[in-house]
Amino acid sequence: VAIQVGIAAYRELSASDQKFALIDARPSDHFQKHHLLSASNIPLEVISERLPTVVPSKVTLILLCDDHDGGATQAVSLLEAGGYQNLALLDEGIPAWQAAGGEVFSGVRVLSQAFDEYVEHKCATPSITTSEP
């Protein structure tokens, strides 16, 4: 049985040193429109097959989120059947996060892109445009 994690508890968890996986169980097109910063998108229809490659330990805390439409709850059932033991749901999903003033992001690979831009700016790395030879 998954525990419900409220917005305040999620903020605390994110700021802590505890290791956890934030999995967005929505379809990819929904994820690309808006998602939490550190979320990995593993759609419900492939979660049983793909999660073991992303989170191989069955005891790692897995926090599932969705649009509060039941997808994350369905994912919990599938993952429990697969032997995962430490499952949680973001209470009321991404809409509750947004209503509480939480930021969402669009696109994919947001963290790696932000890191690349930070390094480029901080280290003044040279760059070229595609029109340059």
GROMACS elastic network, one bead per residue, 0.5 to 0.9 nm:
[ bonds ]
;  ai    aj funct       b0    kb
    1    76     6  0.79245   500
    1    77     6  0.84488   500
    1    80     6  0.79336   500
    1    85     6  0.84787   500
    1    86     6  0.86783   500
    1    87     6  0.73617   500
    1    88     6  0.83223   500
    2    73     6  0.84453   500
    2    76     6  0.68958   500
    2    80     6  0.89595   500
    2    85     6  0.86841   500
    2    86     6  0.73371   500
    2    89     6  0.64584   500
    3    86     6  0.87104   500
    3    87     6  0.67655   500
    3    89     6  0.62109   500
    3    90     6  0.87571   500
    3    91     6  0.89465   500
    4    88     6  0.57687   500
    4    90     6  0.60745   500
    4    91     6  0.53242   500
    4    92     6  0.88543   500
    5     8     6  0.81770   500
    5     9     6  0.59314   500
    5    10     6  0.62237   500
    5    63     6  0.81493   500
    5    88     6  0.65050   500
    5    89     6  0.58639   500
    5    91     6  0.53535   500
    6     9     6  0.52588   500
    6    10     6  0.61283   500
    6    11     6  0.87070   500
    6    89     6  0.85763   500
    6    90     6  0.61818   500
    6    91     6  0.50383   500
    6    92     6  0.80402   500
    6    96     6  0.88407   500
    6    97     6  0.89639   500
    7    10     6  0.50136   500
    7    11     6  0.62277   500
    7    12     6  0.87024   500
    7    90     6  0.73326   500
    7    91     6  0.71248   500
    7    92     6  0.89496   500
    7    96     6  0.74104   500
    7    97     6  0.62582   500
    7   100     6  0.75422   500
    7   102     6  0.88199   500
    8    11     6  0.51373   500
    8    12     6  0.63497   500
    8    13     6  0.86579   500
    9    12     6  0.50505   500
    9    13     6  0.60738   500
    9    14     6  0.85617   500
   10    14     6  0.60375   500
   10    15     6  0.85581   500
   10    90     6  0.75237   500
   11    14     6  0.51594   500
   11    15     6  0.62705   500
   11    16     6  0.86898   500
   12    15     6  0.51681   500
   12    16     6  0.61532   500
   13    16     6  0.51337   500
   13    17     6  0.78247   500
   13    18     6  0.68217   500
   13    19     6  0.87764   500
   13    20     6  0.84988   500
   14    17     6  0.79035   500
   14    18     6  0.80125   500
   14    20     6  0.87417   500
   15    18     6  0.85843   500
   16    19     6  0.83984   500
   18    61     6  0.89053   500
   19    60     6  0.74091   500
   19    61     6  0.71920   500
   20    60     6  0.61876   500
   20    62     6  0.57481   500
   20    63     6  0.71216   500
   21    38     6  0.86169   500
   21    39     6  0.77102   500
   21    40     6  0.79144   500
   21    54     6  0.87987   500
   21    55     6  0.74101   500
   21    60     6  0.74483   500
   21    61     6  0.63310   500
   21    63     6  0.60517   500
   21    64     6  0.82645   500
   22    36     6  0.86632   500
   22    38     6  0.67138   500
   22    40     6  0.62808   500
   22    41     6  0.87310   500
   22    61     6  0.86549   500
   22    62     6  0.60562   500
   22    64     6  0.59529   500
   22    65     6  0.74577   500
   23    38     6  0.87575   500
   23    39     6  0.54458   500
   23    40     6  0.50275   500
   23    41     6  0.59269   500
   23    42     6  0.65055   500
   23    43     6  0.88795   500
   23    62     6  0.69601   500
   23    63     6  0.61057   500
   23    65     6  0.62999   500
   23    66     6  0.87881   500
   23    72     6  0.88106   500
   24    27     6  0.86005   500
   24    31     6  0.73567   500
   24    35     6  0.76802   500
   24    36     6  0.83238   500
   24    39     6  0.59376   500
   24    40     6  0.59018   500
   24    42     6  0.61192   500
   24    43     6  0.71063   500
   24    44     6  0.87128   500
   24    63     6  0.85234   500
   24    64     6  0.58413   500
   24    66     6  0.58847   500
   24    72     6  0.76905   500
   25    28     6  0.87188   500
   25    31     6  0.86269   500
   25    40     6  0.86300   500
   25    41     6  0.62336   500
   25    42     6  0.53482   500
   25    44     6  0.50327   500
   25    45     6  0.85945   500
   25    47     6  0.75015   500
   25    64     6  0.67479   500
   25    65     6  0.63598   500
   25    66     6  0.59405   500
   25    71     6  0.63238   500
   25    72     6  0.57508   500
   25    75     6  0.69840   500
   26    29     6  0.82110   500
   26    30     6  0.62721   500
   26    31     6  0.63320   500
   26    41     6  0.71556   500
   26    42     6  0.72578   500
   26    43     6  0.50274   500
   26    44     6  0.63761   500
   26    65     6  0.80236   500
   26    66     6  0.57716   500
   26    67     6  0.75913   500
   26    71     6  0.67271   500
   26    72     6  0.78630   500
   27    30     6  0.54963   500
   27    31     6  0.64344   500
   27    32     6  0.89166   500
   27    41     6  0.79441   500
   27    42     6  0.78216   500
   27    44     6  0.72243   500
   27    45     6  0.83873   500
   28    32     6  0.61592   500
   28    33     6  0.87656   500
   28    41     6  0.67775   500
   28    42     6  0.78318   500
   28    43     6  0.65662   500
   29    32     6  0.52070   500
   29    33     6  0.65530   500
   30    33     6  0.53023   500
   30    34     6  0.66961   500
   30    35     6  0.81791   500
   30    67     6  0.89837   500
   31    34     6  0.54298   500
   31    35     6  0.54809   500
   31    36     6  0.88952   500
   31    41     6  0.66806   500
   31   106     6  0.74628   500
   31   107     6  0.76589   500
   31   108     6  0.81358   500
   32    35     6  0.70636   500
   32   105     6  0.81434   500
   32   106     6  0.52192   500
   32   108     6  0.61075   500
   33   105     6  0.75811   500
   33   107     6  0.64734   500
   34    94     6  0.88336   500
   34   104     6  0.56051   500
   34   105     6  0.51099   500
   34   107     6  0.74304   500
   35    38     6  0.84671   500
   35    39     6  0.68454   500
   35    41     6  0.87989   500
   35    66     6  0.89395   500
   35    94     6  0.74502   500
   35   103     6  0.85814   500
   35   104     6  0.51249   500
   35   105     6  0.52937   500
   35   106     6  0.64094   500
   35   107     6  0.84847   500
   36    39     6  0.54329   500
   36    40     6  0.88256   500
   36    65     6  0.89320   500
   36    94     6  0.76011   500
   36    97     6  0.86586   500
   36   102     6  0.84192   500
   36   103     6  0.71025   500
   36   104     6  0.50354   500
   36   105     6  0.62579   500
   36   106     6  0.88768   500
   37    40     6  0.88437   500
   37   103     6  0.79057   500
   37   104     6  0.65072   500
   37   105     6  0.61869   500
   37   110     6  0.70852   500
   37   111     6  0.70614   500
   38   110     6  0.83651   500
   38   111     6  0.71451   500
   39    64     6  0.89856   500
   39    65     6  0.85858   500
   42    45     6  0.83510   500
   42    46     6  0.67299   500
   42    47     6  0.55934   500
   42    50     6  0.71161   500
   42    51     6  0.73044   500
   43    46     6  0.57216   500
   43    47     6  0.59094   500
   43    71     6  0.88894   500
   43    75     6  0.89290   500
   44    47     6  0.51339   500
   44    48     6  0.79789   500
   44    71     6  0.66853   500
   44    72     6  0.76828   500
   44    74     6  0.76325   500
   44    75     6  0.59771   500
   44    78     6  0.88751   500
   45    48     6  0.78043   500
   45    49     6  0.88967   500
   45    75     6  0.88207   500
   46    49     6  0.55549   500
   46    50     6  0.60344   500
   46    51     6  0.82107   500
   47    50     6  0.51993   500
   47    51     6  0.54478   500
   47    52     6  0.86033   500
   47    75     6  0.71285   500
   47    78     6  0.79437   500
   47    79     6  0.79192   500
   48    51     6  0.59829   500
   48    52     6  0.75103   500
   48    75     6  0.82169   500
   48    78     6  0.64453   500
   48    79     6  0.64646   500
   48    82     6  0.71013   500
   49    52     6  0.67478   500
   49    53     6  0.80899   500
   50    53     6  0.56758   500
   50    54     6  0.67680   500
   50    55     6  0.87938   500
   51    54     6  0.50465   500
   51    55     6  0.56569   500
   51    56     6  0.73801   500
   51    79     6  0.85891   500
   52    55     6  0.51284   500
   52    57     6  0.76737   500
   52    58     6  0.83415   500
   53    56     6  0.57882   500
   55    58     6  0.74832   500
   55    60     6  0.73507   500
   55    62     6  0.84245   500
   56    59     6  0.89244   500
   56    60     6  0.83862   500
   57    60     6  0.56593   500
   57    84     6  0.80508   500
   58    61     6  0.84892   500
   58    82     6  0.86666   500
   58    83     6  0.63761   500
   58    85     6  0.60296   500
   58    86     6  0.74375   500
   59    62     6  0.85565   500
   59    83     6  0.89276   500
   59    84     6  0.63374   500
   59    85     6  0.54528   500
   59    86     6  0.54721   500
   59    87     6  0.86794   500
   60    84     6  0.81300   500
   60    85     6  0.78939   500
   60    86     6  0.61473   500
   60    87     6  0.83136   500
   61    84     6  0.89875   500
   61    85     6  0.81046   500
   61    87     6  0.58903   500
   61    88     6  0.73543   500
   62    84     6  0.86096   500
   62    85     6  0.89509   500
   62    86     6  0.62835   500
   62    88     6  0.61004   500
   62    89     6  0.83910   500
   63    86     6  0.86638   500
   63    87     6  0.61202   500
   63    89     6  0.55076   500
   63    90     6  0.65809   500
   64    72     6  0.56073   500
   64    73     6  0.81720   500
   64    75     6  0.78479   500
   64    76     6  0.78580   500
   64    87     6  0.75889   500
   64    88     6  0.61673   500
   64    90     6  0.61646   500
   64    93     6  0.85335   500
   65    68     6  0.77263   500
   65    71     6  0.81691   500
   65    72     6  0.56480   500
   65    73     6  0.88127   500
   65    88     6  0.88599   500
   65    89     6  0.61047   500
   65    90     6  0.53119   500
   65    91     6  0.81951   500
   65    92     6  0.84905   500
   65    93     6  0.53379   500
   65    94     6  0.66566   500
   66    69     6  0.67155   500
   66    70     6  0.74662   500
   66    71     6  0.62124   500
   66    72     6  0.56423   500
   66    73     6  0.88797   500
   66    89     6  0.88242   500
   66    90     6  0.79698   500
   66    92     6  0.83190   500
   66    93     6  0.51934   500
   66    94     6  0.60241   500
   66    95     6  0.85935   500
   67    70     6  0.78975   500
   67    71     6  0.79129   500
   67    72     6  0.85886   500
   67    92     6  0.77108   500
   67    93     6  0.53392   500
   67    94     6  0.53743   500
   67    95     6  0.62061   500
   67    96     6  0.89304   500
   68    71     6  0.75169   500
   68    72     6  0.78396   500
   68    90     6  0.88015   500
   68    91     6  0.81002   500
   68    92     6  0.51805   500
   68    94     6  0.69716   500
   68    95     6  0.70851   500
   68    96     6  0.84873   500
   69    72     6  0.78444   500
   69    73     6  0.86412   500
   69    92     6  0.87619   500
   69    93     6  0.82937   500
   70    73     6  0.51618   500
   70    74     6  0.63054   500
   70    75     6  0.86950   500
   71    74     6  0.51196   500
   71    75     6  0.62252   500
   71    76     6  0.87606   500
   72    76     6  0.62821   500
   72    77     6  0.88967   500
   72    89     6  0.68769   500
   72    90     6  0.86302   500
   72    93     6  0.85731   500
   73    76     6  0.50888   500
   73    77     6  0.66913   500
   73    78     6  0.89738   500
   73    89     6  0.73711   500
   74    77     6  0.52699   500
   74    78     6  0.65267   500
   74    79     6  0.87777   500
   75    78     6  0.50930   500
   75    79     6  0.60715   500
   75    80     6  0.84768   500
   76    79     6  0.51147   500
   76    80     6  0.59499   500
   76    81     6  0.84888   500
   76    84     6  0.87295   500
   76    87     6  0.68352   500
   76    88     6  0.80017   500
   76    89     6  0.82402   500
   77    80     6  0.52104   500
   77    81     6  0.62634   500
   77    82     6  0.86799   500
   78    81     6  0.51879   500
   78    82     6  0.63501   500
   78    83     6  0.89953   500
   79    83     6  0.64047   500
   79    84     6  0.54722   500
   79    85     6  0.83191   500
   79    87     6  0.82527   500
   80    83     6  0.51438   500
   80    84     6  0.50832   500
   80    85     6  0.65628   500
   80    86     6  0.88926   500
   80    87     6  0.80851   500
   81    84     6  0.74610   500
   84    87     6  0.70847   500
   88    91     6  0.88787   500
   89    92     6  0.83339   500
   89    93     6  0.77000   500
   90    93     6  0.51260   500
   90    94     6  0.77122   500
   90    96     6  0.87469   500
   90    97     6  0.86507   500
   91    94     6  0.86007   500
   91    96     6  0.74482   500
   91    97     6  0.88364   500
   92    95     6  0.67493   500
   92    96     6  0.54426   500
   92    97     6  0.80575   500
   93    96     6  0.56791   500
   93    97     6  0.66902   500
   94    98     6  0.62089   500
   94    99     6  0.85502   500
   94   102     6  0.87897   500
   94   104     6  0.84243   500
   95    98     6  0.51509   500
   95    99     6  0.60784   500
   95   100     6  0.86123   500
   96   100     6  0.61455   500
   96   101     6  0.87468   500
   96   102     6  0.84828   500
   97   100     6  0.52319   500
   97   101     6  0.66227   500
   97   102     6  0.50739   500
   97   103     6  0.77203   500
   97   104     6  0.85225   500
   98   101     6  0.51200   500
   98   103     6  0.63882   500
   98   104     6  0.72211   500
   99   102     6  0.71186   500
  105   108     6  0.87172   500
  105   110     6  0.74777   500
  106   110     6  0.77745   500
  107   110     6  0.66935   500
  108   111     6  0.85903   500
  108   113     6  0.88224   500
  109   112     6  0.55235   500
  109   113     6  0.61230   500
  109   114     6  0.86133   500
  110   113     6  0.51812   500
  110   114     6  0.60781   500
  110   115     6  0.85990   500
  111   114     6  0.51397   500
  111   115     6  0.61648   500
  111   116     6  0.86320   500
  112   115     6  0.50407   500
  112   116     6  0.61386   500
  112   117     6  0.86452   500
  113   116     6  0.50654   500
  113   117     6  0.62439   500
  113   118     6  0.85874   500
  114   117     6  0.51424   500
  114   118     6  0.60962   500
  114   119     6  0.86752   500
  115   118     6  0.50042   500
  115   119     6  0.61882   500
  115   120     6  0.85223   500
  116   119     6  0.52795   500
  116   120     6  0.61250   500
  116   121     6  0.86206   500
  117   120     6  0.50309   500
  117   121     6  0.60891   500
  117   122     6  0.84398   500
  118   121     6  0.52016   500
  118   122     6  0.58615   500
  118   123     6  0.82349   500
  119   122     6  0.51042   500
  119   123     6  0.56094   500
  119   124     6  0.76167   500
  119   125     6  0.75785   500
  120   123     6  0.55684   500
  120   124     6  0.53853   500
  120   125     6  0.50226   500
  120   126     6  0.77949   500
  120   127     6  0.85715   500
  121   124     6  0.51490   500
  121   125     6  0.71535   500
  122   125     6  0.80908   500
  128   131     6  0.81445   500
  128   132     6  0.63904   500
  128   133     6  0.87275   500
  129   132     6  0.54995   500
  129   133     6  0.86776   500
  130   133     6  0.76880   500
